[in-house]
Amino acid sequence: MRTKPIRRTSALGRVRDNLEGFAAATPARFAILIFAALVLVFTLLFSLPIATSSGSVPPFADAFFTAVSVICVTGLSTVDMGSYWSPLGHVFILVGVEIGGIGVLTLASILGLIISRKLGLRQRLLAAGDTNPLRMHKGSMAESQAVRLGEVGSLLVTVAVSVLVIEVGIALLLFPRLLLAGHPPLTAAWESFYYSTMAFTNTGFQPTTNGLVPFATDYWFLSVLMVGVFLGAVGFPVIYVLMRNLKRPKKWSLHVKLTLTTTILLFVLGGLAFFVLELGNAKTFANMDLGQRIFQPFFLSMMTRSGGFNTIDIGELNGASLLVGDMLMFIGGGSASTAGGIKVTTLAILFLAAFAEARGNEGMEAFDRRIPSDVLRLGVSVVLWGATTVAASSIIILQISGASLDYVLFEVISAFATSGLSTGLTAELPDSGVYVLAATMFLGRVGTVTLAAALAATQRRQLFRRAEERPIVG
């Protein structure tokens, strides 16, 4: 027998009931509301005179853009982040990226849980940038294909502990290197944690004006950053499964296998592409020694996945390399990660569908598992959302700035995929262009979450089927 929910009589209780009702009824709008509120709060914080190093009130466009970039964990900026903001301003930045990076995971999980309860399914973890509607018509499925956590509270604890352990671990690895570079202990501690946070959240902001220049050829420092970016980009479900079954690959879910396989493949292919395309470019890698010429393209490949750190002037890359960067950024990282983009599993699903079609198979299969068609439908929706957003923003910014297409496209995709790498165009845009790029960041970060939530929430059983007819495709 189903009991009716208890209505609270206190004012706080009624507010909570209304909020829960709104979230359950319109999860997509709830997500947009939360992100918009965070952007508003941090815009106000960055507008305070104490947030800037000069003690003056920053222009609204700069404060607003910084707030969006921080909450969306993008890393693009209209000002010199190292010198423009005061120590308190950098504290705001650090707190903001933690909320933006970790909050995305928890918000997505809450949306998934709300949807699951509404549909009468048992509580499960949907800690993904794209909620998973494939079970809507399939009923009960094997839960080995998902990471299960009973309650939202358990989820939040697990996410928080994982993030804390990873960020502290990365900071401890960076701290000795900063000491050896001559930084005072307190400064080294602050900067190591700052870099660690920016790496794991895939943001790429840097605490000093010269940024990575002192460490541009430091294998240890850059490798540790790459590890941090990788762990943030693969996503919490992958980290959770690996923590429990690192030495038992047979117990890894299909999501974990697809994410790791696609991520490593793209990392290797991207590094090789940058190595070959930049062999003759003296402004990037051509004049480096052999070790750096091999290492630096792979560092760039990892950073284009959403990391945002760079050791070279991105604007000096040739056109072909910029296009490779566009593709890698657009794909992004794993679902339920701090990375952006359409997600590596989306790309994997599209290729699996193409292979299945080429072989004449009725369904998609990978790692001895069958993938429902609902997943492909969601994947196509996410790609179309991304392509439409990028196209519209590129056209508008081309018209506003008059810059070349390769620079504009790179900047827009960097914003949409929350990568943070820049050719320098962002800092040169007028306020109108800044607002367009800010909207692109917001849509890129919130769009896939709300799109998936909206699709999942609106799924319903249809009691009839219309007559079938096949249009010509291709």
Secondary structure as the mmCIF struct_conf table of DSSP 4:
data_model
#
loop_
_struct_conf.conf_type_id
_struct_conf.id
_struct_conf.beg_label_comp_id
_struct_conf.beg_label_asym_id
_struct_conf.beg_label_seq_id
_struct_conf.end_label_comp_id
_struct_conf.end_label_asym_id
_struct_conf.end_label_seq_id
HELX_LH_PP_P HELX_LH_PP_P1 ARG A 2 ARG A 8
BEND BEND1 SER A 10 SER A 10
HELX_RH_AL_P HELX_RH_AL_P1 ALA A 11 ALA A 25
HELX_RH_AL_P HELX_RH_AL_P2 PRO A 27 PHE A 46
TURN_TY1_P TURN_TY1_P1 SER A 47 SER A 47
BEND BEND2 LEU A 48 LEU A 48
HELX_RH_3T_P HELX_RH_3T_P1 PRO A 49 ALA A 51
STRN STRN1 THR A 52 THR A 52
TURN_TY1_P TURN_TY1_P2 SER A 53 SER A 54
BEND BEND3 GLY A 55 SER A 56
HELX_LH_PP_P HELX_LH_PP_P2 VAL A 57 PRO A 59
HELX_RH_AL_P HELX_RH_AL_P3 PHE A 60 ILE A 71
TURN_TY1_P TURN_TY1_P3 CYS A 72 VAL A 73
BEND BEND4 THR A 78 VAL A 79
HELX_RH_AL_P HELX_RH_AL_P4 MET A 81 TYR A 84
STRN STRN2 TRP A 85 TRP A 85
HELX_RH_AL_P HELX_RH_AL_P5 PRO A 87 LYS A 118
TURN_TY1_P TURN_TY1_P4 LEU A 119 GLY A 120
HELX_LH_PP_P HELX_LH_PP_P3 LEU A 121 GLN A 123
BEND BEND5 ALA A 128 ASP A 130
HELX_RH_3T_P HELX_RH_3T_P2 PRO A 133 ARG A 135
TURN_TY1_P TURN_TY1_P5 MET A 136 LYS A 138
BEND BEND6 SER A 140 SER A 140
HELX_RH_3T_P HELX_RH_3T_P3 GLU A 143 GLN A 145
BEND BEND7 ALA A 146 ALA A 146
BEND BEND8 GLY A 150 GLU A 151
HELX_RH_AL_P HELX_RH_AL_P6 VAL A 152 LEU A 180
TURN_TY1_P TURN_TY1_P6 ALA A 181 GLY A 182
HELX_RH_AL_P HELX_RH_AL_P7 PRO A 185 PHE A 200
TURN_TY1_P TURN_TY1_P7 THR A 201 ASN A 202
BEND BEND9 PRO A 207 ASN A 210
TURN_TY1_P TURN_TY1_P8 GLY A 211 LEU A 212
HELX_RH_3T_P HELX_RH_3T_P4 VAL A 213 PHE A 215
TURN_TY1_P TURN_TY1_P9 ALA A 216 THR A 217
HELX_RH_AL_P HELX_RH_AL_P8 TYR A 219 VAL A 234
HELX_RH_AL_P HELX_RH_AL_P9 PHE A 236 ASN A 245
TURN_TY1_P TURN_TY1_P10 LEU A 246 LYS A 247
HELX_RH_3T_P HELX_RH_3T_P5 PRO A 249 LYS A 251
HELX_RH_AL_P HELX_RH_AL_P10 LEU A 254 LEU A 277
TURN_TY1_P TURN_TY1_P11 GLU A 278 GLY A 280
TURN_TY1_P TURN_TY1_P12 ALA A 282 ASN A 287
BEND BEND10 MET A 288 MET A 288
HELX_RH_AL_P HELX_RH_AL_P11 LEU A 290 MET A 302
HELX_RH_PI_P HELX_RH_PI_P1 MET A 303 GLY A 307
BEND BEND11 THR A 311 ILE A 312
HELX_RH_3T_P HELX_RH_3T_P6 ILE A 314 GLU A 316
BEND BEND12 LEU A 317 LEU A 317
HELX_RH_AL_P HELX_RH_AL_P12 GLY A 319 ILE A 331
BEND BEND13 GLY A 333 GLY A 333
TURN_TY1_P TURN_TY1_P13 SER A 335 ALA A 336
BEND BEND14 SER A 337 THR A 338
BEND BEND15 GLY A 341 ILE A 342
HELX_RH_AL_P HELX_RH_AL_P13 VAL A 344 ARG A 359
TURN_TY1_P TURN_TY1_P14 GLY A 360 GLY A 360
BEND BEND16 GLU A 362 GLY A 363
STRN STRN3 MET A 364 ALA A 366
TURN_TY1_P TURN_TY1_P15 PHE A 367 ASP A 368
STRN STRN4 ARG A 369 ILE A 371
HELX_RH_AL_P HELX_RH_AL_P14 SER A 373 SER A 401
HELX_RH_AL_P HELX_RH_AL_P15 LEU A 405 PHE A 416
TURN_TY1_P TURN_TY1_P16 ALA A 417 THR A 418
BEND BEND17 GLY A 424 GLY A 424
HELX_RH_3T_P HELX_RH_3T_P7 THR A 426 GLU A 428
HELX_RH_AL_P HELX_RH_AL_P16 ASP A 431 THR A 458
BEND BEND18 LEU A 463 LEU A 463
HELX_LH_PP_P HELX_LH_PP_P4 ARG A 466 GLU A 468
#
